[in-house]
Amino acid sequence: MATDAKANRPFRLALIQMGGVTADKTSNLAHARDLIHKAVNPQSGEKPGVVVLPECFNSPYGHVHFPKYAESVGFKKGETYDVSNSSSDSVKMLSQAAKDCGVWLIGGSIPEKGEDGNLYNTATIYNPRGELVAIHRKIHLFDIDIPGKITFKESTTLTGGSELTHVDTDYGRIGVGICYDVRFPELAMIAARKGCIAMIYPGAFNLTTGPLHWELLQRARAVDNQIYVSMCSPARDMTAGYHAWGHSTVVDPMGAVIATTEHDEDIVYADIDPQKIAETRAGIPVTTQRRFDVYKDVADF
Ligand SMILES: NC(=O)CC(=O)C(=O)O
């Protein structure tokens, strides 16, 4: 276990629950840019250090839309990525906004055309200089069928990513997943054990799964791993093909909801304090009491 509260620093997190996503990508990007600027210049209160956009903020959400909206991001792990050469309008906007606002930016997710020709649901992550420092390709695709309620099959056009994403920010290490990834506890557990102070998931649950599972899953991931967990949703639009749950939320390491909202466009702020992780782990030391010697075979089943 590697979380060092001394090396980590408190910061304010801002979740942009963006509304008004239309079929017009240019207007979606302009709206997202305006909201990033709004989030870092709140009427009152401190400037956030980390800003998050929701899943699929530049296009409607649905497998039929992904091929039309996909952009080549061109990120190569371990190489300095020159955003000015990017052919992606979304990457260029996000990079400039992160730089102009001087914040770490988890740029929601966009449909990405990978170098292998496959399409991915991808989060791009920027430092305050506007450099693209990491991407996360949604690992677990949202393929569900609840008769009479919702059928969704991202795998019709998307491919799942195959890498975990942990980003070293000025405030500490942050793990990134996308939406359905939250249902797989292994991601958050590995992130916590690799020293992440938070797992952040741009996500878009819906009116069937949202009421029961959205908050429950975040609280479960937080309390299991004694880290902060947060999900950032689009606002709900009942005229869209997909009805997002909203309720962008931040949960602390004890499992308490410390910030949330309803389903309209909003910006949610929360203070992240690494000391709270240390206190939680000192009081309830499950993190060091785990018996991997007993359950080491879990992957064999
Ligand atoms: N949209 C998703 O990826 C996941 C979701 O809505 C759910 O798990 O429920």
The ligand as an ORCA input file, in Angstrom:
! r2SCAN-3c Opt
* xyz 0 1
  N     -23.529      3.967    -19.094
  C     -22.747      3.070    -18.515
  O     -21.638      2.829    -18.956
  C     -23.145      2.327    -17.309
  C     -24.508      2.404    -16.750
  O     -25.352      3.200    -17.131
  C     -24.781      1.447    -15.687
  O     -23.877      0.670    -15.317
  O     -25.905      1.416    -15.184
*
